[in-house]
Amino acid sequence: MKQTILAAACILCTMSLSAEITLPRFFTDNMVVQQNSQLTIPGTASPGSKVTVSTDWLSKPVSATAGKDGKFAIKVSTPEAGGPYTIIVSDGKDTRTLQNVLSGEVWLCSGQSNMEFPIRGDWARLMDADEVVAQMQRPAIRMLQVRNTRSFTPETDAEIEMGWVESSPAAANFSALAYLCGKMLQDSLNVPVGLIDATWGGTSVEAWTPLEGIKGIKGFEYAVDQLSSGTFPSNEEIKNTMVSKSYNAYKNPDKISLDFDKSKMQSGKAWGKMHVPSQWENNELPGFNGVVFMQYELTLPEKAAGKPLQLHFGAIDDIDDTYFNGEFVGSNTEYNAVRDYAVDGKFVKGGKNVITVRVIDTGGEGGIWKPVSATVDGLTYDLSGEWNYAVAGNTIEPIVFGGPNYPTVLYNAMINPLTVMPIAGTFWYQGCNNVGRDKQYEECFKSMIQQWRKVFGQPDMPFYFVQLAGFQQPVTVQPGSDWALLRQAQAAALELPNTGMATAIDLGNPIDIHPTNKAELARRLGLLALDKTYGRKQICEAPVCTSSKADGNKISVTFNGAVSAVGGTPTGFIIGDKDGNWAYANAKFDGKNTIVLSSPLIKNPVAVRYNWADYPGGNLYGPNKLAVAPFATDK
């Protein structure tokens, strides 16, 4: 009898739950809807029920019938900017009410860590952060933060880190660049502004691109086949799977044997020394993505022999396979996850013990970057200091199942759900993770923009993006700079209509990829939006080079507007001859928009490049304090 009652109660509970109205998690109080648009309100209700949406901006309710699966989608016309409003969704039995809703301009702000960079957070801090935070009490600006999630297939709902909130000092962990762009728009337009932060640091453009957008792009064939098949590896298989030639050479052995502190390891690669903890981009391996073996020799007392040992790694960026005296003890695929690996006492010796870690960096920073230690027999040993390292392979196109850089996974989880919400446009800052793959980036970035416009149903959606800042060791002549090539690949997206680029080339830091002067960058993005989207005509772009002319041992470049040089004399130019020789160029103005270049090392120059280096030193600006973007006349 008790079992019957319990079963009946479970059925009633299930029926009650199924009758509840659910809306996407990003439909919350305080939200902003795009003015003068068609908003889709999707959700679930009791199957077959009539679901009605009523608001105080509509003259009469709008309704639809929930399907057999309970799903419904109701389109609602949005009003001119204003509010606050209330949205009520009801099926006659259950009701969802959204309060304090505004109509205004909604901007999607996406990309990797430089867009994620908070106003004032645990890992980064905006220049003049305290002053900005003190002025954040702005109820006409609303902010939504999407949680870092990934999916192999397009999702219809997004996980939310922070539901829509009014701007206030309590939201200081929000994207600095997004907030400052929104503030500029709100000040200028005097309408409510909604900002959506959908970002993930250290991620590649292909992860933000829909499946249709990567089809036909060289290097993504395996991912396209896998994603199209609809079959994916199990969680255990995901743990250690990478598709890359260099990685497969060492793929997941149970044992590993590498001589410690020899001139070369077994693959013939030479050992070097690297400090741990650190990220290798900041010291021994700037700009490197790939596979590196790292080793440490731990000397233990004889009484520790045969006793269990615990290895503790604060974090390893991105993936590790860890061995103790050649025996596999653990692995992890998360760049910021704590690793605690138990070592069986039978592998622990008195005297010298060798810890070997195979580190796989799929993009962005890499290395053993947080404190490391070992505990055995009640004692803890600090493992920080000099470690041996050897490069095992440069993974130009690493693909990690389950990782945030696998093609499409961030689009599927963090962007696709948002497509029911019309937006004014997109602000985008990403590219560091694709340095070294400029040709592929150019194709994929353009494709991503076009696909986003398609899925949002806005073929002319404004898309304004940031060109990468200067970073790494300053070099005067660097014609082969991978960073310069990636910047050029970004600029190629300007071939698409309704795009704009704000260069950050002059705002960088040679030892930090995250410029803290986001206020100037927000000004440049805001100028683009105000001019191109809202018709507030003003200078929003620096002059560009329109022609070059060689004349004996000199070559000149002409811009489509007046340019000036900080300090008076132009810097940042290199010139090259037909044989591929390059040299730094002496430069002087010939009028307001022409610069004449020469070098005693180049007798017959045929090409010019400006700000063409990882961290260049150009000083040209156009009107409105806008930096001239890098360019090459031979590209």
N, C-alpha and C positions, 0 to 999 in steps of 0.2 A: 504494500500500500504506500509506504514511504517513497519507494522508488517511482511509483506512478505519479505521486504528487510532485516529486522533484523533477520528473520529466516534463510534466505539464508546466511547472514554473519556468523551466528552461525555454520551453516553446514560447510562452508568453513574453519572456524577457527578450528572446530573439525577435519576435514580432514587433515589440516596442522599439527595439534598436533599429530595425529595418524601416520603421515609419519615421524616424528622425530625419529632418532635413539636414543635409550636409552640403557645405559650400567649399570651394578650394581654400586652403589655409591662408592664402594671401588676400582673401576677401574678409577684411576685419574693420572694426571701428577705426575712424580717423583716416580711411583711405582717400586717395585722390583718383578721380576718373578723368580721362581725357575729354576735354570739352568738345562739344559739337561732333560727336562720333557715335559709333554703334558699339556699345559694350555688350559682350556676351556674359551672361551669368549662368554658369553650369553648376550641376550638383546632382544629388540623389534625394529621392523622397519615397513615399509609399508607392509601390508599383501601380500604375494606372490612375494615380491621383491627379487632380487638376492643380497645378502649381501656379501661383500668382505672384507677380512682382509689382509692388506699389511703392511709389516715392512721392515726395512732395514737389517734385519738378514735373511729374507726369499728370496730365489731366484725367487719365483713367488708367487702371491697372493693365498689365500685360501678362498673358498666361500661356501655358503649354501643358501638355499631358505627359506625365512621367511614363517611360517605357516599362516593359516587363521586367527589366533589370533595375528599374527605379531611376534611371538616368534622365535628366532633362537639361535643356539649354535654352535660355530665353534671351533674346536680343532686346536691348533697351537703348533708346536714343538719349544721349546725354545733353545737358543744357550748356548755355554760355557759362563762362567762369563765374563761380560764386559758391554760395552755401553758408552755413552747413545744412546738409540734407540728411534724411533718414531713408534707408532702403529696407523694405519689409518683404521677406520671401515666406510664403505660406502655402500649405496644401490642405488647409482646413482643419488639420489635426495638430500640426506642429508648425512653429514659426521661428524664423531666424531674422533678427533685426540688427542692422548695421547703422551705427549712429555717428554723428559728427563727420559726415562724408562731404568732401569738397569736390568741385569741378574746376579743372584748371589744365595745366600743362604737365604731362608725365614723361619723364626721361629715364630710359634704361641705361644704367652705368655698369659696364662690364669689362672683363679682361683679367689680367693677373695681378701681381702684388702691388704695382704702382697705382692701380685703381683701388685695390683693396686697402691700401695704406690708410690707417685711421687718423682722425684728427688728433686724438690722444689715446694711445692704446698700449698694450703690453710690449709689443715688438717694434713700434715705430711711433714717431711723434712729429707732428707738423711744425714747421717754422712758425713762431708766434702762436703756438697752440693755445696758451692760456688766454690770450686776447680774443682769439676766435671763439673759444668755448664760452667766455663770459658774455658773448653777444648772440648765443645760439637760441635764446628764447624767442622763437619766430613761429607762431602757430600756423601761419600760412604756408610753411614748408613742412611737408610730411615725408617720412622716410620708411622704407621697407627693406629688410635685409634677408636675402635668400641664403639658406644654410648650404654649406659645401656638401654636395651629394652627387652621385654619379649613377648612370643607368645605361645598360646596353640597348634599351628600347625607349622610344619617346614616352614620357610620363604625362599625365593629365593634371597632376597636382605637384606642387613643390614643397619641400620642407623649408620651414621658415626659422631663421635665427632670431629675428625681431619683427613682429607684426607692425603694421603701420602705426607710427607714433608722430606726434607733433615734435618739431625741432625744439630741443632744449639741451642744456648742459649734460643731462643724463644720457644723451645719445652720442657722446663724444667718441665712442668706438666706431662710429659710422665712417664710411669712406670720405676722406678729406677732400679729394678732388671732386667727387660727386656733390658733396654739400656745398662747396664753394662755387661750383657751376650753378647749382640751384639757387643759391643766394643771389648771384649776379642776375640771373633771369628774373627772379622774383622782384628784385629791386627795380629792374628796368621795365618789366611788363605789368607789374602791380596786379598780378593774378596768383592764385594758389599754384604751387609747384610740388609735384610728387616725384620722388627720386627712388629708383629701385636699384639696390646694390646686389648684383649677381656676379661675384668675383671669386677667384681662387688663385692664390699665389703660386708661381712656379709652374704654370700650365701653358700648353701649346695651342696654337690656333685650331689645329685639327680636332681637338677635344671639344671645341665650341661650335663645330660645324656639323650640320645635319648629314645623314648618310648620303643623300642625293648630292650634297656638295663636295664629297670626297671621291665620288665615283669618277674614274678616268684620270685621277691625279697620280702620277708615278710615285711609288713608295708606299701607297696605301692599299695595294691590291689584296694583301693578306687580310687586312681588317675588313675590307669591303666584302670579301668572300665569307668571312666568319660572321659578320653582322647580317648579311643577306640570308645566310643559312638558318638563322634563328637558333643555332645551337651554341651554347657557351660552356666553358669549363666549369667544373665544380669549384667551390671555395678552396679546397685543398690544392687543386690544380692551378688556380689563380695565383696561389701564394708564391710560386717560384717560376712562373712562365714568362719568358721574354722572347720576342722574335727579333733577333739580331745576329748577324754572322759572328761577331766577336764574342757574344755571350754564349752562343751554342757551343763554342770550342771548349768551354769549361762547365757545361751545364750540369749542375746538381750532383757532383760526385759525393758518395757517402764519406769518402776519405780524400784527403788532399796532402800532397807531399811537396813542399817548397823549402829549399834550403834557406835557413835564416842567416842574414847578414853576409851573403856571398856576393860576389861582384855581379852575378846574374842569377835570375831564377830559372826554372826548368824550361820556360818558353823562350829563353834567350833575352828577355827584357832585363834591363839594368835596374837595380834597386837604387832608390834615392832616399832622402830623409824628409819627413813631413811632421810638423807639430800637430799633436792631438790634445785637446779638441780644437778643431778649426774647420772652415769650409775652404776647400782647395782652390776655389776661384780667387780667393783673396790672398793666396800665397803661391804655392808651387805650380798649380795648373789653371791659370786664368782662362776662362771661356771653355773649359773642357767638359764634355759630356761623354760618358763611357764607363768602362770597367777598369777598376783599379784594385790590385791586391795590396793589403796593408798588414803588417806584422809587428808584433811586440813580443819581446822575450821577458817573461816573468820568472824571477828567481824566488823559489819558495824554500823554507827550511825543511829538513828531512822529516820532521814530525808531521808535516802536512801531507806527505805521500799517502795515497789511498783514501783520502778524505774528500767528501763531496765539496765542490766549489761552485760559486755563483758568479757569473759574469753580469755586470750591469753597464749598459750603454744608454746614456741619456737620450740620444737620438742619432740616427744615421740617415743621411740624405743620398739616394732615395731608398735603395733596397740593399739588403745584406744577406750573405751566407757566411756564417761564423763557425770556425773550427778551433778546437783546442787539442794541441799535439796531433793535428791531422785528422781528428774525429769531428764529424759534423755535430754541432750542438744547437743550432737554431737559425731562423731566418725570419725576416719581416719585410713587408713591401711599403710601409708608411714612412714618409720622410721625417715626421716629427714624433714618431711613436717611441716610447721607452722600451728598450730590450732588456729582459732578464732571462738569461739562459743558464739552466742547471747543467753542470758538468759531472758525470758519474766519477766517483772517486777512483775507479780503476784506471782512469786516464790521467790522473794527477800524480806528478812525480816530485820528489825532493830535488832541489837544484833548478836547472833551466827547463821552462815550459814555454812553448811557442803558441801564441794566439794569432790566428790568421783570419782576416776578414776580407771577403770579396765584396767590394762596394760597387754598386751599379747606380750611376747618376743618369737619370733620363732627361734632365734639363734643369736649367737654373743652377743653384748652388749644389755642391756635392761634398761628401766626406763624413767623417766621424766628428760631429760638430757640437756635442754636449759632453759633460764629464763622464769619464769611464773609470770603472773600478772592478776589483775582484775580491770576493770574500771567501775565506776558507779557514777552518779550525778557529773560528771566532775572531779572526783578524781581517781587516780590510786593507787592500793594497791599491794605492792610487796608480792608475795606468796612464795618466797624462804625461806628455813629454814627446820626445822624438820617436816616431815609428818609421820602420822601413816601408817604402811603397814602390810599386812598379805598375806601369800602365799595361793592361792586358789587351785593350782594344778600344778604338774610338767608335762608339755606336752613333753613327750619323742619324739613323732612323730607328730608335728603340721603340718598341711597342709593348707595354706591360698590361697584361690582362688584369682588370680590376683596379688599375691605377688611374689617377685623374688625367693622364695624358693620352689614354687610349682614345682613338678617334670617335667622336660623336657623344661620348659619355656625359660631358658637362652640358652640352646642348640639350640632350634628352632629359636630364634631370632638373636643370636650372633655368633653361630658356623656353623650351617647348610649352611647359604649363602656362607660361605668362602670355602666350599668343592670343588668349581670349580677351586680353586687355589692349585696346588701342593705345598707342604711345605717340608722343610728339616726335621722338627720334632717339638716337643712341649716341652716347659718349663712350669711347673705347680706348683703353691703354693696355697694350699687350705686344709682345714680340721678342722679348729677351730669350724666351725658351726656344725660339726657332732660329736663333743666330747660328750660322753654319749651314742653313738650308734655305737660302734666300729665294732660289728659283721656285722651289716647292711652296714656300710661304706666299710669294706673289700670287700664284695661281689659287692657293687655298683661301687666302684672305679675301680676294675678290669674290670667290665662290661663296664664302661665308656671308658676306654682305648681301649678295643677291638672294641667297636662300633665306636669310632672316627677313628680308623684305617680302619674300613670297609667303612665308608662314604667318607673318603678321598681317598679310593681306594689304600691305601698303607698298606698292611697287616703287614709289618715289620717297620712301622714308628717309629723312636726313640721317646721315651717318658721319660723325665727326670723330677723328682719332688723333692720337698722339704719336709723333715720330720719336724714336728712342733717344734718350739723353746720352751725352758723352759718358764713357765709363772705361775703366782700366788705365793702364800706364799711358801717359801722354807720349805720342810719337809724332814727329814732324812730317815724315814721309812714310806713308803706309798704304800703298796702292792696293794691296791685297787684303785690306781690313774686312773681316767677316761682318763686323758691326755696321760698317758703311754700306755693305751690300744689302744687309737686312733693312737698313733705313731706306735704301733705294727701292727695295721691294715693297715697303710700306707705301712710299710715295706713288707707286704705280697704281694704287687703288683710286687715285684722283682722276683716273680715266673714266671712272663710273660717275654718273650724274648724282647730284645732291650729296656729294662728299666734301669734306674739308679736312685739312691736316694742320695741327698745331705742333710745331717742332719744339722739342725740349733739348735740342743739341747744346744750347748754351747754359743749361741749368744743372748739368750733371756734376758728379763727384767721382774722381778716378778710383776711389776705394769703396764706393757705395752706389749700387745700381738704383737706389731709391732717393731721388731728389726730394728735399724737404720743402722747397719753395713751390708748393702746389698752388699757392695763390696766383702766381704769375701764369702758371699753366692753365688754371681755371679761367683766368682773364682771356687767354688766347682762344680757348675752346668756346667761351661765352660770346666772344666777338663774332666767331663763325656762326653760331646759332642765331644771335640777334640780327646779323646782317642777312644771312642766307635763308633762314627759316621765318623770321619775324619781320623782315623788311625794314629794320632799323638801320638804314644805310650808314655805314661807317667803314673805315679801313680795317679789314680783318685778315689780310694776307700780305706778307712781305713780297717785294718784287722777286721775279724769277729770271734766270738767264734765258734770253731768247736767241742769242747767236754768239758765235765766236769767229775770230778772223786771224789767221796766221800771216805774219809779215816778217820774213827773214828769221832773225833770232828772237822775235817777239810774237806774242799772241795776245789778243784782247778779247774780253767778254763784255757783252752788252745786256743790260737788264731792262725790263719793261717799266721801270720806274726809278726814281732817284734812290740811291743807297748811300749810307754813310758808314764810316768806320770808327769804332770807339778808339780814341787816341789819335785819330787822324790818318794813320797809314793802314791800309788793308793787310790783314794777315789770314793765314789758313789755306793758301793756294799752293797746289803743286802742278807742275806742267810735265808733259811727257812727249817723247818722240815716237816715230813709227816703229822703232825697234823695242819699245816697251821700257825704255829707261825713264825714270822719274826723278825729279828734284824739286826742292822747295823753291818757290818763285818769289822774287822781288816784285812788289806791286805798287802801282801808283794810279791815281784817278786821272781820267781824261774826260772832263765834264762830270755831270752828276750821276750818270748811269752807265759809264764805261770805265773799265779798269784794264790797264796794260800790264802784262806779265812778262818776265824774262828771268833767265838764270844762266850763269857762265857754264853750267854743266850740261845744258840742253841747247844745242846749236840751232836746231830746226824744230821747234815745238809744234805739235799737231793737236794736242789734247790738253784740257784743263779739268782739274777736279778741285772742288772747294769743300772744306771741312770733311775730308775723306780720310778718316782714321777712327780707331776705337774711341779715343778721347781727343778730338781735334781742338785747334786753337783759333778758329775764325772769329772775326769781330765785326761782321757786316750786319747792319740793321736797316730796315725800311721805316716808313712812317709808323706812328703809333707804337714805337718801341718793339716792333716785331722782328725777330731774328730771321735772317736769310737762311733757308733750308739748304742742306748739303746738295750738291749736284755734280754731275760729270758730263762733259760734252762728248765723251767717247762711248757712252752707254746708250 
